[in-house]
Amino acid sequence: MSVYLDNAATSFPKPDAVYEAVDYALRRVGVGPGRGGYRRSIEATRIVFETREAVATLLGVADSSRVVFTHSATEALNLAVSGLLSPGDHVVTTTVEHNSLVRPLHAASGRGVEVTSVAADRRGFVTPDAVAAAMRPNTRLVALSHCSNVTGALQPVEEIGAEVKKRGALLLVDAAQSAGMIPLDAPAIGIDLLAAPGHKGLFGPQGTGILYVADGVELTPLMVGGTGVHSSDEEQPAAMPERYESGTLNTPGIAGLGAGVAFIERTGISAIRERETSLVRQILEGLAGMRRVTVHGPAADEPRGSVVSFSATDTDPQTIGFRLDHDHDISVRVGLHCAPSAHRTIGTYPTGTVRVSPGFFTTDNEVELFLRALREIVGG
Ligand SMILES: Cc1ncc(COP(=O)(O)O)c(C=O)c1O
């Protein structure tokens, strides 16, 4: 039996409706949206519009034109960071971010943007007070992940949002490990920019992502070019969402994403959260019973998402990952998880950790198989 425990990288399997929607868009619709007045193209436009509406509703956003489709969370974060910041701006971020945010910020610092990284504690948490203390009069942006992809720590984004608003800056949240898994009302929290992959908790295919851009926030587009509207203008259209969506959209991917979000709506995000919390508890309890294993991250009753990282004395993460895969057909992720600074923060650099991330479709039995296999590998 094959066991997949790397849902933090991409969710698998997807709900059946996702495969069907991709197939329908590719086989039956076939064409791109907004490029023709014929019925086939109008059908593609409808698919894209309905997905945009569904994502907006999930995030508490009233105006769906503020939801921009991208190819990944990484592209969304690049658009947010490089589109917003100018030389002389100051940004506050944290020491537990993914490279998808770290690298655009690093590139911005090469263009004269100042970046301050607030230190997280060893479980991966930052405090609103520490974020507030790092802010300056020229702080334009506070940028951080909602849920750490290394430790699972869930940041107090509401309290951080309040501090950010008090000081007149903008808040960018990387919701890669929370969108679709943890209820998130972006406007209510005071989020100005929210980046999310379509292919993790939202159950869409790879090659999908979104950026929510709050009303009044203006970004320089990452790309300009074909938008299917305002064809006689040389300037990129000002209208949302076309301003940030150049090139023919990934209609099959967006169709699948729409079906993924519809599945979340049908199931209820609270039910998804409850199920994943129960799986995480089962994993943490199992790991707690292994004397050679150390968990790096919050306890089950602390604010956390569906990611569990651990290491073991005498067996390195790579060996554990290899043996889980080859001897037991169990897929987990090992190493630095694209977040080296997070590992420096929690004391697991440079070896990294073994990361286990169950998803909504993971069964208790699969977790049990993983725990049994791990016990055999690390020796009790
Ligand atoms: C916290 C975090 N941010 C960003 C990303 C990048 O997502 P994507 O693969 O959609 O670019 C990931 C996924 O690996 C992640 O875990």
The ligand as a Gaussian input file, in Angstrom:
#p B3LYP/6-31G(d) Opt

LIG

0 1
 C        5.241000      28.467000       2.989000
 C        5.336000      28.273000       1.503000
 N        5.400000      29.343000       0.706000
 C        5.458000      29.217000      -0.638000
 C        5.455000      27.991000      -1.247000
 C        5.557000      27.896000      -2.743000
 O        4.394000      27.423000      -3.335000
 P        4.384000      27.116000      -4.916000
 O        5.015000      25.788000      -5.080000
 O        2.946000      27.139000      -5.306000
 O        5.157000      28.188000      -5.582000
 C        5.373000      26.834000      -0.450000
 C        5.342000      25.483000      -1.064000
 O        6.251000      24.759000      -1.138000
 C        5.321000      26.985000       0.958000
 O        5.266000      25.921000       1.754000

